[in-house]
Amino acid sequence: MSWITARRRRPAASYAVVLLGLVLVGAIYAAITEGGESSAATTPTTSQAQINKGREIFQLTCATCHGLEAQGTAVAPSLIGVGSAAVDFQVSTGRMPAKSIGAEQEQRPAQLNPTETRDVAEYIASLAGGPAIPTPAEVSTSGANVGLGQELFIADCAQCHNFDGAGGALTDGKYAPSLNQATPTQIYEAMLTGPEAMPVFNNTTITPNEKRDIIAYVTDTRTTPNPGGFSLGRIGPVTEGLVAFLGLLFFMVLAAMWITAKHRKTADE
């Protein structure tokens, strides 16, 4: 054992131990995060012809703002590394191609059909990878926990999107859009890529199963009946209380006007 002790005392031994420790930490981190993010490469079903077609569409509809090679310009950011999920979300919701430069993009009818959208998305993904479009199995709500989804949504999303996904105003003139028309794929992609003012909830922050639970809760609220009757679009108790207050105030004004008119008629007689 004396030769081991002698080797430990050598200055290089301590550096070797530190280097080995760093390698082990890196390997453990890679193992933990592997699969946490969607694939950074194009999917196996993506063909070069699809990528070429996507490049043609991109140069016709997107390159004016984002540059011929998606490198970004003074008016629009680079798309290199954003992944196919970000492109699919922005284009399928009609936010891109942009209606105007600089303003927050609103959801509107899609300008490209699903095939064209997928082609552009795969072209962008071929440049440098990034979060991929989720598969149908990833967004399926079969077996999802709606109760847990509600807890997660209230903790992470309700501050902006309201407790039932109706949306709401944010600071600096921005707003959180309603989720009532969003598809499960779009909701998943939004959590994965963080569009506009929304933070990124990658698969290590909110796991894929938890994303499915959130999607299940959001879609479930669309069909849940209102036990209290008329809900004013489920935009929250503050607005409902305000409407009730204004309604009561209006009734009191009408009652006061009726009583005043009755007394005036009696006095005239």
C-alpha positions in Angstrom: 0.0 0.0 0.0 3.0 2.3 0.3 3.2 2.8 -3.4 -0.4 4.0 -3.5 0.3 6.5 -0.7 3.3 7.7 -2.6 1.2 8.3 -5.7 -1.4 10.2 -3.7 1.3 12.6 -2.6 2.2 13.6 -6.1 0.9 17.0 -7.2 -0.6 15.6 -10.4 -2.7 13.1 -8.4 -5.0 15.9 -7.0 -5.6 17.3 -10.5 -6.4 13.9 -11.8 -9.0 13.3 -9.1 -10.6 16.7 -9.8 -10.7 16.0 -13.5 -12.2 12.5 -12.9 -14.8 14.1 -10.6 -15.8 16.7 -13.3 -16.1 13.9 -15.9 -18.3 11.9 -13.6 -20.5 14.9 -12.8 -20.9 15.6 -16.5 -21.8 12.0 -17.3 -24.4 11.9 -14.5 -26.0 15.2 -15.6 -26.1 14.0 -19.2 -27.8 10.8 -18.1 -30.4 12.8 -16.1 -31.2 15.3 -18.8 -31.1 12.8 -21.6 -34.6 12.7 -23.1 -35.6 15.7 -21.0 -35.5 17.8 -24.1 -37.0 16.9 -27.4 -34.7 15.6 -30.0 -32.3 18.2 -31.3 -32.1 16.6 -34.7 -34.7 16.2 -37.4 -37.0 13.2 -37.0 -36.1 10.0 -38.9 -39.2 10.5 -41.1 -37.9 13.8 -42.3 -36.6 13.7 -45.9 -34.2 15.9 -47.6 -37.0 16.8 -50.1 -39.2 18.0 -47.2 -36.3 20.1 -45.9 -35.7 21.6 -49.4 -39.4 22.4 -49.8 -39.4 24.0 -46.3 -36.5 26.1 -47.3 -38.3 27.4 -50.4 -41.4 28.3 -48.4 -39.2 30.0 -45.8 -37.5 32.1 -48.3 -40.8 33.2 -49.8 -42.7 33.9 -46.6 -40.2 34.4 -43.8 -36.8 35.4 -45.1 -37.7 39.1 -45.5 -37.6 39.5 -41.7 -35.5 36.5 -40.5 -32.9 36.5 -43.2 -32.3 34.1 -46.1 -30.5 31.6 -43.8 -32.7 32.3 -40.8 -29.8 34.1 -39.2 -32.0 37.0 -38.0 -32.0 40.6 -39.0 -32.5 44.0 -37.3 -36.3 43.4 -37.2 -36.6 39.7 -36.3 -34.5 37.3 -34.3 -32.4 34.3 -35.5 -34.3 31.0 -35.8 -31.2 28.9 -35.7 -31.6 26.4 -32.8 -35.2 27.3 -31.9 -36.4 23.8 -33.2 -39.4 22.6 -35.1 -41.7 23.0 -32.1 -41.3 26.8 -32.0 -41.9 27.1 -35.7 -44.9 24.8 -35.7 -46.5 26.8 -32.8 -45.9 30.2 -34.3 -47.1 29.3 -37.8 -50.0 27.0 -36.8 -51.5 29.7 -34.6 -51.2 32.3 -37.3 -48.7 34.5 -35.4 -46.2 34.0 -38.2 -45.7 35.1 -40.9 -46.1 38.3 -38.9 -48.9 40.8 -39.8 -46.8 43.7 -38.7 -43.3 44.2 -37.4 -42.6 45.0 -33.7 -46.1 44.5 -32.3 -47.0 41.5 -30.2 -48.4 38.9 -32.6 -52.0 37.8 -32.1 -53.5 34.5 -32.8 -55.3 34.4 -36.2 -56.0 31.9 -39.0 -52.9 30.1 -40.1 -51.4 31.5 -43.3 -49.7 28.1 -44.3 -51.4 24.8 -44.4 -50.3 21.9 -42.1 -48.0 20.4 -44.7 -46.3 23.7 -45.5 -46.0 24.4 -41.7 -44.3 21.1 -41.1 -41.9 21.5 -44.0 -40.8 24.9 -42.7 -40.5 23.5 -39.2 -38.3 20.7 -40.3 -36.1 23.0 -42.4 -35.4 25.2 -39.3 -34.8 22.1 -37.3 -32.2 20.9 -39.8 -30.1 24.0 -39.3 -29.2 23.4 -35.6 -31.8 21.2 -34.0 -33.9 22.3 -31.1 -37.1 21.1 -29.4 -39.1 18.9 -31.7 -42.8 18.9 -32.5 -44.4 16.5 -29.9 -45.7 13.2 -31.1 -49.4 12.3 -30.7 -48.5 10.0 -27.8 -46.8 12.9 -26.0 -49.9 15.1 -26.1 -52.5 12.4 -25.5 -54.5 13.0 -22.4 -55.5 9.3 -22.0 -54.7 8.4 -18.4 -53.7 11.9 -17.5 -54.4 13.2 -14.0 -56.7 16.2 -14.3 -56.5 17.0 -10.6 -52.7 17.3 -10.7 -52.9 19.2 -13.9 -55.1 21.8 -12.2 -52.6 22.1 -9.3 -49.7 22.6 -11.8 -51.7 25.0 -13.9 -52.7 27.2 -11.0 -49.1 27.2 -9.7 -47.3 27.9 -13.0 -49.9 29.3 -15.5 -52.9 30.9 -13.9 -51.1 34.1 -13.0 -51.1 35.0 -16.6 -53.7 32.8 -18.3 -56.4 33.0 -15.6 -57.4 29.9 -13.6 -59.4 28.4 -16.5 -57.1 29.5 -19.4 -59.3 32.5 -20.4 -56.2 34.7 -20.7 -55.5 38.2 -19.3 -53.6 41.4 -19.5 -49.9 41.6 -18.6 -47.5 44.5 -18.1 -46.1 46.8 -20.9 -49.2 46.3 -23.0 -48.7 42.6 -23.4 -51.3 39.9 -22.8 -51.6 36.2 -22.2 -53.9 34.7 -24.8 -56.9 32.5 -24.2 -56.2 28.8 -24.3 -59.8 27.9 -25.2 -59.0 27.3 -28.9 -55.5 26.0 -28.5 -54.9 22.4 -29.5 -53.0 20.0 -27.2 -50.0 20.1 -29.5 -49.9 23.9 -29.4 -50.2 24.0 -25.6 -47.3 21.5 -25.3 -45.2 23.5 -27.7 -45.9 26.7 -25.9 -44.7 25.2 -22.6 -41.7 23.7 -24.4 -40.6 26.9 -26.3 -41.9 29.9 -24.3 -43.3 32.2 -27.0 -43.5 35.9 -26.4 -43.6 36.8 -22.7 -44.1 33.2 -21.6 -41.2 31.5 -19.8 -39.8 28.2 -21.1 -41.0 25.1 -19.2 -38.6 22.5 -20.6 -39.0 18.8 -19.8 -36.8 19.0 -16.7 -38.8 21.8 -15.2 -42.2 20.3 -16.0 -42.0 16.7 -17.0 -43.7 15.4 -20.1 -46.3 13.6 -18.0 -47.0 16.8 -16.0 -47.4 18.6 -19.3 -50.0 16.0 -20.3 -51.8 16.6 -17.0 -51.9 20.3 -17.6 -53.3 19.8 -21.1 -55.9 17.5 -19.7 -57.0 20.1 -17.2 -57.1 22.9 -19.8 -59.2 20.8 -22.2 -61.4 19.5 -19.5 -62.5 23.0 -18.4 -64.0 23.6 -21.8 -66.7 21.0 -21.3 -67.1 21.2 -17.5 -70.7 22.6 -16.7 -71.2 25.7 -14.7 -72.9 24.7 -11.4 -73.6 28.4 -10.7 -75.3 29.1 -14.0 -74.3 32.0 -16.2 -70.5 32.4 -15.8 -69.6 35.4 -18.0 -67.1 33.3 -19.9 -65.4 32.1 -16.7 -63.2 35.1 -16.5 -63.0 35.2 -12.7 -64.9 36.2 -9.6 -63.7 39.8 -9.6 -65.3 40.5 -13.0 -68.4 38.6 -12.0 -68.7 40.6 -8.8 -68.3 43.8 -10.6 -71.1 42.9 -13.0 -73.3 42.0 -10.1 -72.5 45.3 -8.4 -73.2 47.3 -11.5 -76.4 45.4 -12.1 -77.6 46.1 -8.5 -76.6 49.8 -8.8 -78.6 50.1 -12.0 -81.6 48.5 -10.4 -81.3 50.9 -7.4 -81.2 53.9 -9.8 -84.3 52.7 -11.6 -86.1 52.2 -8.3 -85.1 55.7 -7.1 -86.3 57.2 -10.3 -89.6 55.3 -10.1 -90.2 56.4 -6.5 -89.3 60.0 -7.3 -91.7 60.1 -10.3 -94.5 58.5 -8.2 -94.1 61.1 -5.4 -94.0 64.0 -7.9 -97.2 62.7 -9.5 -98.9 62.5 -6.1 -97.8 66.1 -5.3 -99.2 67.4 -8.5 -102.6 65.9 -7.8 
